[in-house]
């Protein structure tokens, strides 16, 4: 039986992405989707090297400290074929609502743009990721009964500092109405990463594993408002990545003035509703009274680093420190957050993005 061999070559790659923050929750999902589903060429940029390097001829990793102007210029100016830029990184050295945080994040993006813009003549779109904290300030007096489902046109908070505003303004200034750009604003991002500071799923998984190992009750430590009321939206990392790609490639929604979209999964939830389900998934003891206002994760887990090493060795897991996966202080803050960050996704839905 004769086998016919096609001489038709594969179509050339038209789209080339550079992803800043490629090792994070959404960065990893962007790489995976752009390489496998959309067949792009991808440059991935991060300060630390990848723990599990991606093996693909169309993927190129660049280790770069974006706060170092000369290093950024040297390494990034070599990238000249980029058509799309995704900014899913941030500098976390200073508190979120601080002037220092604004200055540091502006410096990072400025250094990247200084290197990329003069050389990337085919750049069509820049996609920035911030979050639904765009709509609130963590400083000042709060009314926990004041619940809003924020849309993208909600005015900026006038008090305090927010580096999200600084990055949006910088893009508007530097792109000068010549290159389209968009902003994706997720809620609590849920995904898998070993290099993410606010790693919610990693923290829960480590906590659940330790509870199971020691036969401890799977407690929720926080305020009663956070336990019983809708306080924050969930954003699957894969959905956020898909929305980045949609906004960056749909010509109908392109805007040189910047388009903002909430990037959330849909209807909100309460921790009281889903905490038992999470516990059962981990196979831990879920007591009738799971809520404890006095339970603090940072205190309870402070001495569990050695235990985690024993679990890793016993189970044959990848060697990691507990702090590489879990941020106990973040859980304590999240479950005691005095403001509610709830958004509407109607804008993205109405413009054609229907992934949930």
HUFEN-V404552 format. One line per field, one symbol per residue. psi: psi as a letter, one per 40 degrees, with the letter a starting at -180 (. if undefined). Layout:
BEGIN
psi: ???
END
This chain:
BEGIN
psi: hhhhhhehiiiihdhhihhhfdeadddddddddddddegihhhhhidiihdghhhheehhhhhhheehddddddddeeheehdhhhhfiihediidgidddddddddddddddddddddgeehdihhhhbieedeiieiaiiheeghighieehiihdiaihedddddddddddefedhiiihhgibhhhahiefhdggddddddddddddddefiigihhaiddddeihdiiihhdddddddddddeehddehheehhihhgidbhiiidddedddddddefihhidgehhdehhddddedeeddddddddddefihhiideddhgdddddddeeheihghihfdddddeeheh.
END
